[in-house]
């Protein structure tokens, strides 16, 4: 149960930047997918 409490405290401390971090991770995934599919378009 300590792992759950640890993760819960991390989320509580980073509540302000959680949405920005999620948007950044999504942007990185989009760039990765575009980069992997780029040779198809060239």
C-alpha positions as a Markdown table, in Angstrom:
| # | Residue | x | y | z |
|---|---|---|---|---|
| 1 | Unk | 0.0 | 0.0 | 0.0 |
| 2 | Unk | 3.0 | 2.3 | 0.4 |
| 3 | Unk | 3.5 | 2.5 | -3.4 |
| 4 | Unk | -0.1 | 3.7 | -3.9 |
| 5 | Unk | 0.4 | 6.4 | -1.2 |
| 6 | Unk | 3.7 | 7.4 | -2.8 |
| 7 | Unk | 2.1 | 7.8 | -6.2 |
| 8 | Unk | -0.8 | 9.7 | -4.7 |
| 9 | Unk | 1.5 | 12.2 | -3.0 |
| 10 | Unk | 3.4 | 12.7 | -6.3 |
| 11 | Unk | 0.2 | 13.5 | -8.1 |
| 12 | Unk | -0.9 | 15.8 | -5.3 |
| 13 | Unk | 2.4 | 17.8 | -5.4 |
| 14 | Unk | 2.4 | 18.1 | -9.2 |
| 15 | Unk | -1.2 | 19.0 | -9.7 |
| 16 | Unk | -0.4 | 22.4 | -11.2 |
| 17 | Unk | 1.8 | 21.1 | -14.0 |
| 18 | Unk | 0.1 | 17.7 | -14.6 |
| 19 | Unk | -1.9 | 18.9 | -17.6 |
| 20 | Unk | 1.2 | 20.6 | -19.2 |
| 21 | Unk | 3.2 | 17.4 | -18.7 |
| 22 | Unk | 0.5 | 15.4 | -20.4 |
| 23 | Unk | 0.3 | 17.8 | -23.3 |
| 24 | Unk | 4.1 | 17.6 | -23.7 |
| 25 | Unk | 4.1 | 13.8 | -23.6 |
| 26 | Unk | 1.4 | 13.8 | -26.3 |
| 27 | Unk | 3.4 | 16.2 | -28.4 |
| 28 | Unk | 6.4 | 14.0 | -28.2 |
| 29 | Unk | 4.4 | 11.0 | -29.2 |
| 30 | Unk | 3.0 | 12.9 | -32.2 |
| 31 | Unk | 6.5 | 13.9 | -33.3 |
| 32 | Unk | 7.7 | 10.4 | -32.9 |
| 33 | Unk | 4.9 | 9.0 | -35.1 |
| 34 | Unk | 5.4 | 11.7 | -37.7 |
| 35 | Unk | 9.1 | 11.0 | -37.8 |
| 36 | Unk | 8.6 | 7.3 | -38.2 |
| 37 | Unk | 6.2 | 7.8 | -41.1 |
| 38 | Unk | 8.1 | 10.5 | -42.8 |
| 39 | Unk | 10.0 | 8.2 | -45.2 |
| 40 | Unk | 6.6 | 7.1 | -46.6 |
| 41 | Unk | 5.9 | 10.7 | -47.8 |
| 42 | Unk | 9.4 | 11.4 | -49.4 |
